[in-house]
Amino acid sequence: MTTSSGSLDANVLLRLLLNDVPGQHLAAAKLIEGSPRPFVVSDIAIVEMVFVLERHYGFTRAQIAEAIEGLASLTEINCHWELLKRALPIFSRFPKLSFEDCCLAVQAELDDALPLWTFDQKLANQAPGVKTVTRPN
């Protein structure tokens, strides 16, 4: 038995959130509100949304966090909320870190796979549970 109504792409969620293409906003809202079961939203779709909101629409990190939290709170949406509720504050607090890096650090913690090893010094200095791979002498 199917436990979801399917998956949603980032562009459907963006149209729902932004209402910048009214016909698509209405279609997205009707699809989601009329569904008997929640829709799955992958972490990758959320990462794409964050990228688009930041780069193409000029949202601040605080605005992005608020928008993603709002979508994740909808009963019609089934997403990896534990990852998001931990990654969004790191993303908001550290402007030099990408959302992808914040998610990687949190996912390593959730998977009980710490430390997350990286060559990215910024990430290692700012995200918990991240260590830098050192070069041999």
Backbone torsions as a table, in degrees:
resi	resn	phi	psi	omega
1	MET	NA	135.9	-179.9
2	THR	-74.6	130.8	-179.4
3	THR	-100.2	-2.1	178.9
4	SER	-133.8	169.3	174.9
5	SER	-93.9	7.9	-178.2
6	GLY	118.7	-165.3	-179.0
7	SER	-116.6	155.7	178.7
8	LEU	-115.5	134.2	175.5
9	ASP	-79.7	158.8	-180.0
10	ALA	-58.4	-36.6	-176.6
11	ASN	-67.2	-31.3	175.7
12	VAL	-66.5	-44.2	179.7
13	LEU	-66.5	-38.4	178.1
14	LEU	-64.8	-42.3	178.1
15	ARG	-63.2	-39.5	178.4
16	LEU	-62.7	-45.0	-176.7
17	LEU	-71.8	-47.1	-170.2
18	LEU	-87.4	-27.3	-175.9
19	ASN	51.3	38.7	-179.7
20	ASP	-90.8	-13.9	173.2
21	VAL	-127.3	90.9	-169.5
22	PRO	-51.3	-42.0	179.9
23	GLY	-63.6	-40.8	178.6
24	GLN	-71.8	-35.1	176.5
25	HIS	-60.7	-46.8	-179.9
26	LEU	-62.3	-43.4	179.4
27	ALA	-64.2	-41.8	179.1
28	ALA	-65.1	-44.8	-180.0
29	ALA	-62.7	-42.7	180.0
30	LYS	-64.2	-42.9	178.7
31	LEU	-59.8	-48.8	-174.5
32	ILE	-72.3	-45.7	-177.3
33	GLU	-69.6	-27.1	-177.2
34	GLY	-90.9	5.6	-174.8
35	SER	-87.3	137.4	178.5
36	PRO	-76.6	-18.6	-179.1
37	ARG	-131.6	156.9	-179.6
38	PRO	-68.5	159.9	174.9
39	PHE	-97.9	143.9	175.8
40	VAL	-85.7	135.5	174.5
41	VAL	-122.9	117.2	-176.6
42	SER	-75.5	158.9	176.1
43	ASP	-58.9	-35.4	-178.9
44	ILE	-64.9	-38.7	177.2
45	ALA	-64.4	-39.0	177.9
46	ILE	-65.6	-43.7	178.2
47	VAL	-59.3	-42.9	178.0
48	GLU	-63.2	-41.6	178.0
49	MET	-59.7	-46.3	-179.7
50	VAL	-59.2	-45.8	179.4
51	PHE	-58.4	-49.0	-177.5
52	VAL	-65.1	-44.4	-179.3
53	LEU	-62.6	-38.8	-178.0
54	GLU	-76.9	-49.1	-172.3
55	ARG	-82.2	-38.9	-173.4
56	HIS	-99.3	-26.1	-177.9
57	TYR	-111.7	-5.5	175.2
58	GLY	69.7	23.1	177.4
59	PHE	-65.3	144.5	171.4
60	THR	-75.8	166.3	178.7
61	ARG	-64.5	-36.0	177.4
62	ALA	-64.7	-41.8	178.1
63	GLN	-64.6	-39.2	178.6
64	ILE	-64.3	-46.8	179.8
65	ALA	-58.8	-43.8	179.6
66	GLU	-63.0	-42.4	-179.6
67	ALA	-65.2	-45.2	-179.1
68	ILE	-67.0	-41.7	177.7
69	GLU	-61.6	-39.5	178.3
70	GLY	-63.1	-45.0	177.7
71	LEU	-64.7	-43.2	-177.6
72	ALA	-65.4	-23.6	-178.8
73	SER	-80.7	-11.6	179.7
74	LEU	-68.2	134.9	179.5
75	THR	-67.3	-20.4	179.8
76	GLU	-80.4	-5.4	-176.5
77	ILE	-113.7	129.6	176.0
78	ASN	-117.2	106.3	-179.2
79	CYS	-131.5	176.0	-179.8
80	HIS	-81.6	74.9	-173.0
81	TRP	-62.2	-37.5	-179.6
82	GLU	-59.7	-42.2	177.0
83	LEU	-63.1	-48.2	-176.1
84	LEU	-65.2	-43.1	-176.5
85	LYS	-68.0	-19.6	175.4
86	ARG	-93.2	-34.6	-176.5
87	ALA	-78.5	-36.2	-176.6
88	LEU	-61.6	-41.6	177.1
89	PRO	-63.9	-36.2	177.1
90	ILE	-65.2	-44.8	178.2
91	PHE	-59.4	-42.3	-179.8
92	SER	-69.0	-35.3	-174.0
93	ARG	-80.7	-31.6	-173.9
94	PHE	-118.8	93.9	-174.0
95	PRO	-65.2	-15.9	179.6
96	LYS	-86.0	-12.5	-178.9
97	LEU	-91.7	137.7	175.0
98	SER	-76.4	158.2	177.1
99	PHE	-63.6	-35.8	178.7
100	GLU	-59.7	-44.6	179.1
101	ASP	-64.7	-39.7	177.4
102	CYS	-60.7	-43.3	179.0
103	CYS	-65.6	-40.3	178.6
104	LEU	-60.7	-44.0	-179.9
105	ALA	-63.5	-44.3	180.0
106	VAL	-68.4	-41.3	180.0
107	GLN	-62.0	-38.0	177.0
108	ALA	-61.1	-40.7	177.9
109	GLU	-66.4	-46.2	-179.6
110	LEU	-62.4	-33.0	179.8
111	ASP	-84.8	3.8	-176.2
112	ASP	53.5	45.9	-176.7
113	ALA	-126.5	44.7	178.3
114	LEU	-91.9	151.7	-0.1
115	PRO	-79.6	161.7	168.7
116	LEU	-87.7	118.7	-178.7
117	TRP	-90.6	136.8	-176.7
118	THR	-151.6	162.4	168.2
119	PHE	-95.9	-5.2	-176.8
120	ASP	-81.1	101.6	-177.0
121	GLN	-64.0	-38.2	178.4
122	LYS	-59.0	-46.1	-179.5
123	LEU	-62.8	-45.2	-178.7
124	ALA	-64.1	-33.7	-178.9
125	ASN	-78.6	-22.1	-171.2
126	GLN	-114.9	-26.0	-177.9
127	ALA	-102.0	138.8	179.8
128	PRO	-68.3	144.5	174.9
129	GLY	77.6	15.3	-178.2
130	VAL	-113.7	135.1	178.8
131	LYS	-128.0	151.2	179.8
132	THR	-89.4	134.9	172.1
133	VAL	-73.6	127.1	179.6
134	THR	-96.1	146.0	179.4
135	ARG	-80.3	141.5	177.4
136	PRO	-67.4	150.4	-179.5
137	ASN	-72.6	NA	NA
